[in-house]
Amino acid sequence: MTEPAHDAINLEPDAPTLSFIVAPSDAGTRLDAYLAAHVPTFSRTRLKQAIEDGDVLVAGRTAKPAYKLRAGEQIELETPAPPVAAFQPEDIPLDIVYEDDALVVVNKPAGLVVHPAAGVSSGTLANALAFHFQQLSERGGALRPGIVHRLDRDTSGLLVVAKTEAAHEHLADQFRAREVFKSYVTLVHGQIREDKGRIEQPLARDPRNRTRMAVVRAGRPALSIYRVRRRFERFTLLDVEIKTGRTHQIRVHLAWLKHPVVGDKVYGGGRDQTIPDPKLRAAVAALGRQFLHAERLGFRHPSTGEWRQFNAPLPAELTRLLEALEHHAPAG
């Protein structure tokens, strides 16, 4: 699923945590100002993003940067280890859907991490972009050249990459304003009876397992809109448009709906192992990825203002799984 480029690329199980107890003298201080004073090694921008990403808890709950602290509250800040400093361009093939002087649209394969992070120092889309393009925006930092947003490692599909600082800023503004059209195709377990629906549930790190995301009352707002594309005997093929870009949004929302994404080992709840037909069960196991593909991406071109929309066909491995389902009588 699409995420802003500054979101963490993964949820690290061993990310160190800084903890503070708010002193009476700091009561009434804004959360972001308190952290800026107590964590001088982080920039204010990085701290604000950590708060908005749900990496900061106040009394066990997420909070806004402007939250006014109370004496005695505990603040926890997760501080992922910085990614490797050495960054080298790498000759990794790219599927370029579109390119001009301002931007590039790439069709990312599953298995390719978008940019380096703790535990992933090379072999990423960012390394490939740095090799293939002379000019890329530096707004996201040296390790994220041109990257405006991201997809999960095992999600395939469309990404827009900025070549210039102006294009990056313009595109980032569209993502923040929720003006970018992002539509995914996914296969989920079970039959969804309604032809369409919406899931509007807030998301944050799972308080019981900080390496996962979850529907959490105090989380960040998230909206996914789905429409049934096709029904199979035990599965449903969906188009899902996301209005927000939270980490693992589609996967968590559909798992919350009790229809997890096929092939999702994190949020699938073991449903892949419950498929009765041994051939289908083996086909899903062999997939090696979740059935989630960023099929359509639309935005206003930063140079012309013209609305542009791009499509990426389903990868071969997902098409093959659908063909295997064709041999079983569809339900509708």
BELHUDA-V51448 format. One line per field, one symbol per residue. phi: phi as a letter, one per 20 degrees, with the letter a starting at -180 (. if undefined). psi: psi as a letter, one per 40 degrees, with the letter a starting at -180 (. if undefined). burial: 1 if it has 16 or more other ideal C-beta (glycine too) atoms within 10 Angstrom, else 0. Layout:
phi->???
psi->???
burial->???
This chain:
phi->.fcgfefffbdefdffceccdffgfegnffgffffffdcffdffffffffffenecddlncfbegegefdgnfedccfcggffgffccfcedfceeebbbfdbcdddeffneffbgbgncdbmdgffffffecfcbfdfeofecfmfebbcggedepecdceedffffffffffffeleeeccddbdcfneefffbacdccfcbfffebfecdbfcgefegbccdcbfeaddgcbcececddeccfglgffffffffmcfffnefedfmmfgeefffffffffffffmaeebcfecbcaeffedmffcccccfgfgfffffffffffdgfer
psi->ihiideiidihhdfhihhhihhideeheiidddddddegeeiidddddddddeeehhhfeiiiidehhiiheihhhhhgihiihdhhhiighiighdihaedihhihhiiehidiiaheheifidddddddehdhiiedeidefhehdaiiidfhiahihhhdiddddddddddddefehhhhihihiiihhdidiiihghiiiiheegeeiiihhdeaiihhhhihhdihideihhihhhheifihfddddddddefgihhehedeefeddeehdhddddddddedeiighhgdhhiihhddeehhhhiihihidddddddddddehhie.
burial->11111111111100100001010001001011011000100100001111111111110001101010100010101101001000100001010010000111111111011111110110011111110110011011001111111111111111111111001101110110000111111111100100000010111111000101111100110111010100110111111111111111111111111011111101110011001000010011001011111111111101000000010101101100110010000000
